[in-house]
Amino acid sequence: MGKNIYGLQFYVEIDKLMIESWMKVCWRFEDISKDKKAQEILEDYDKIKFLLDFQACMICKNFIEIIRK
């Protein structure tokens, strides 16, 4: 706002359902190799979900601090 404009080119609100829906749109699940890769991606997401949530909260908190000034 004012002299500055901020934009984010990623999804800080990402969740497992969003990832699954993107995979369904982009991949044909009949392909077993992609099915395996999809499972790996979802398992990796489960492992780092807490970190992604924390970072999303920090981005939102910092953004709010910036626009309050």
MDTraj code that builds the backbone (N, CA, C; nanometers):
import mdtraj as md
import numpy as np

residues = "MET GLY LYS ASN ILE TYR GLY LEU GLN PHE TYR VAL GLU ILE ASP LYS LEU MET ILE GLU SER TRP MET LYS VAL CYS TRP ARG PHE GLU ASP ILE SER LYS ASP LYS LYS ALA GLN GLU ILE LEU GLU ASP TYR ASP LYS ILE LYS PHE LEU LEU ASP PHE GLN ALA CYS MET ILE CYS LYS ASN PHE ILE GLU ILE ILE ARG LYS".split()
xyz = np.array([
    [0.0846, -0.1172, 0.0000],
    [0.0000, 0.0000, 0.0000],
    [0.0892, 0.1236, 0.0000],
    [0.0387, 0.2317, -0.0484],
    [0.1198, 0.3521, -0.0538],
    [0.2300, 0.3365, -0.1571],
    [0.3547, 0.3463, -0.1119],
    [0.4689, 0.3351, -0.2020],
    [0.5041, 0.1899, -0.2337],
    [0.4456, 0.0960, -0.1628],
    [0.4848, -0.0451, -0.1779],
    [0.3667, -0.1325, -0.2165],
    [0.3962, -0.2321, -0.2947],
    [0.2982, -0.3349, -0.3277],
    [0.3641, -0.4690, -0.2979],
    [0.2928, -0.5553, -0.2305],
    [0.3456, -0.6867, -0.1950],
    [0.2644, -0.7944, -0.2663],
    [0.3337, -0.8923, -0.3169],
    [0.2679, -1.0053, -0.3817],
    [0.3375, -1.1342, -0.3445],
    [0.2611, -1.2387, -0.3368],
    [0.3167, -1.3710, -0.3075],
    [0.2872, -1.4616, -0.4255],
    [0.3876, -1.5335, -0.4699],
    [0.3688, -1.6215, -0.5845],
    [0.3799, -1.7669, -0.5409],
    [0.3135, -1.7985, -0.4340],
    [0.3055, -1.9348, -0.3841],
    [0.1851, -1.9431, -0.2918],
    [0.1544, -2.0592, -0.2456],
    [0.0348, -2.0800, -0.1650],
    [0.0749, -2.1082, -0.0203],
    [0.0734, -2.0046, 0.0632],
    [0.1096, -2.0266, 0.2029],
    [0.0021, -2.1075, 0.2753],
    [-0.1181, -2.1107, 0.2177],
    [-0.2290, -2.1828, 0.2814],
    [-0.2396, -2.3276, 0.2320],
    [-0.1361, -2.3763, 0.1658],
    [-0.1388, -2.5115, 0.1079],
    [-0.1772, -2.6167, 0.2110],
    [-0.2563, -2.7103, 0.1691],
    [-0.2888, -2.8247, 0.2546],
    [-0.2940, -2.9512, 0.1683],
    [-0.3126, -3.0622, 0.2336],
    [-0.3073, -3.1910, 0.1643],
    [-0.4166, -3.2032, 0.0571],
    [-0.5351, -3.1522, 0.0868],
    [-0.6440, -3.1597, -0.0117],
    [-0.6117, -3.0802, -0.1371],
    [-0.5456, -2.9642, -0.1217],
    [-0.5064, -2.8857, -0.2388],
    [-0.4051, -2.9629, -0.3230],
    [-0.3069, -3.0221, -0.2573],
    [-0.2049, -3.0988, -0.3298],
    [-0.2700, -3.2140, -0.4055],
    [-0.3585, -3.2870, -0.3384],
    [-0.4263, -3.3997, -0.4027],
    [-0.5086, -3.3526, -0.5230],
    [-0.5783, -3.2414, -0.5098],
    [-0.6608, -3.1944, -0.6218],
    [-0.5740, -3.1504, -0.7391],
    [-0.4611, -3.0875, -0.7123],
    [-0.3694, -3.0496, -0.8208],
    [-0.3164, -3.1735, -0.8925],
    [-0.2833, -3.2768, -0.8152],
    [-0.2320, -3.3994, -0.8768],
    [-0.3390, -3.4646, -0.9645],
    [-0.4629, -3.4634, -0.9190],
    [-0.5703, -3.5237, -0.9988],
    [-0.5886, -3.4500, -1.1311],
    [-0.5719, -3.3195, -1.1289],
    [-0.5866, -3.2406, -1.2509],
    [-0.4675, -3.2631, -1.3446],
    [-0.3484, -3.2694, -1.2870],
    [-0.2259, -3.2724, -1.3682],
    [-0.1817, -3.4129, -1.4088],
    [-0.2193, -3.5139, -1.3310],
    [-0.1692, -3.6493, -1.3556],
    [-0.2840, -3.7439, -1.3852],
    [-0.2531, -3.8447, -1.4626],
    [-0.3464, -3.9562, -1.4801],
    [-0.3055, -4.0642, -1.3821],
    [-0.3922, -4.0950, -1.2883],
    [-0.3553, -4.1876, -1.1821],
    [-0.3511, -4.3333, -1.2264],
    [-0.3876, -4.3598, -1.3535],
    [-0.3725, -4.4976, -1.4018],
    [-0.2245, -4.5331, -1.4161],
    [-0.1407, -4.4327, -1.4315],
    [0.0028, -4.4524, -1.4456],
    [0.0631, -4.4832, -1.3088],
    [0.1047, -4.6067, -1.2886],
    [0.1520, -4.6544, -1.1591],
    [0.2719, -4.5748, -1.1084],
    [0.3624, -4.5327, -1.1971],
    [0.4801, -4.4589, -1.1534],
    [0.4404, -4.3228, -1.0959],
    [0.3414, -4.2598, -1.1554],
    [0.2944, -4.1322, -1.1018],
    [0.2174, -4.1527, -0.9722],
    [0.1460, -4.2637, -0.9625],
    [0.0775, -4.2957, -0.8375],
    [0.1785, -4.3048, -0.7242],
    [0.2895, -4.3733, -0.7490],
    [0.3941, -4.3883, -0.6478],
    [0.4521, -4.2519, -0.6125],
    [0.4779, -4.1706, -0.7124],
    [0.5322, -4.0370, -0.6881],
    [0.4324, -3.9524, -0.6085],
    [0.3043, -3.9653, -0.6410],
    [0.2012, -3.8914, -0.5670],
    [0.2046, -3.9286, -0.4195],
    [0.2166, -4.0566, -0.3912],
    [0.2237, -4.1011, -0.2520],
    [0.3473, -4.0456, -0.1821],
    [0.4594, -4.0427, -0.2519],
    [0.5820, -3.9884, -0.1931],
    [0.5648, -3.8400, -0.1600],
    [0.5031, -3.7669, -0.2513],
    [0.4806, -3.6239, -0.2295],
    [0.3913, -3.6023, -0.1074],
    [0.2833, -3.6780, -0.0983],
    [0.1918, -3.6638, 0.0144],
    [0.2576, -3.7049, 0.1457],
    [0.3392, -3.8082, 0.1433],
    [0.4119, -3.8483, 0.2638],
    [0.5118, -3.7406, 0.3057],
    [0.5806, -3.6826, 0.2079],
    [0.6741, -3.5736, 0.2385],
    [0.5998, -3.4538, 0.2976],
    [0.4833, -3.4237, 0.2421],
    [0.4033, -3.3134, 0.2951],
    [0.3684, -3.3404, 0.4421],
    [0.3257, -3.4626, 0.4713],
    [0.2902, -3.4970, 0.6094],
    [0.4083, -3.4750, 0.7049],
    [0.5283, -3.5021, 0.6554],
    [0.6484, -3.4884, 0.7403],
    [0.6810, -3.3425, 0.7718],
    [0.6495, -3.2511, 0.6805],
    [0.6893, -3.1119, 0.7014],
    [0.5709, -3.0167, 0.7193],
    [0.4511, -3.0713, 0.7323],
    [0.3314, -2.9880, 0.7460],
    [0.3460, -2.8868, 0.8588],
    [0.3962, -2.9285, 0.9729],
    [0.4095, -2.8385, 1.0879],
    [0.4996, -2.7199, 1.0531],
    [0.6052, -2.7445, 0.9767],
    [0.6969, -2.6381, 0.9379],
    [0.6302, -2.5434, 0.8383],
    [0.5580, -2.5976, 0.7419],
    [0.4872, -2.5136, 0.6453],
    [0.3827, -2.4269, 0.7139],
    [0.3099, -2.4841, 0.8096],
    [0.2099, -2.4078, 0.8840],
    [0.2754, -2.2958, 0.9636],
    [0.3869, -2.3265, 1.0278],
    [0.4595, -2.2260, 1.1059],
    [0.5058, -2.1117, 1.0155],
    [0.5640, -2.1457, 0.9014],
    [0.6124, -2.0434, 0.8093],
    [0.4978, -1.9585, 0.7550],
    [0.3852, -2.0206, 0.7256],
    [0.2687, -1.9455, 0.6774],
    [0.2222, -1.8466, 0.7839],
    [0.2202, -1.8892, 0.9084],
    [0.1806, -1.7997, 1.0175],
    [0.2780, -1.6830, 1.0299],
    [0.4061, -1.7104, 1.0168],
    [0.5071, -1.6051, 1.0272],
    [0.4928, -1.5049, 0.9116],
    [0.4678, -1.5541, 0.7912],
    [0.4488, -1.4652, 0.6762],
    [0.3284, -1.3743, 0.7004],
    [0.2181, -1.4322, 0.7453],
    [0.0975, -1.3528, 0.7710],
    [0.1210, -1.2518, 0.8827],
    [0.1846, -1.2952, 0.9905],
    [0.2138, -1.2062, 1.1036],
    [0.3023, -1.0907, 1.0586],
    [0.4083, -1.1210, 0.9848],
    [0.4978, -1.0164, 0.9376],
    [0.4284, -0.9212, 0.8399],
    [0.3443, -0.9754, 0.7541],
    [0.2712, -0.8925, 0.6583],
    [0.1793, -0.7960, 0.7328],
    [0.1091, -0.8452, 0.8331],
    [0.0205, -0.7601, 0.9130],
    [0.1002, -0.6489, 0.9804],
    [0.2177, -0.6825, 1.0340],
    [0.3025, -0.5812, 1.0961],
    [0.3437, -0.4733, 0.9957],
    [0.3757, -0.5136, 0.8736],
    [0.4164, -0.4181, 0.7702],
    [0.3011, -0.3226, 0.7355],
    [0.1827, -0.3773, 0.7164],
    [0.0725, -0.2906, 0.6726],
    [0.0180, -0.2034, 0.7863],
    [0.0456, -0.2407, 0.9106],
    [0.0028, -0.1572, 1.0231],
    [0.0887, -0.0309, 1.0357],
    [0.2095, -0.0349, 0.9830],
    [0.3025, 0.0788, 0.9979],
    [0.2697, 0.1916, 0.9062],
])
top = md.Topology()
chain = top.add_chain()
for i, resn in enumerate(residues, 1):
    res = top.add_residue(resn, chain, resSeq=i)
    for name in ("N", "CA", "C"):
        top.add_atom(name, md.element.get_by_symbol(name[0]), res)
traj = md.Trajectory(xyz[None], top)
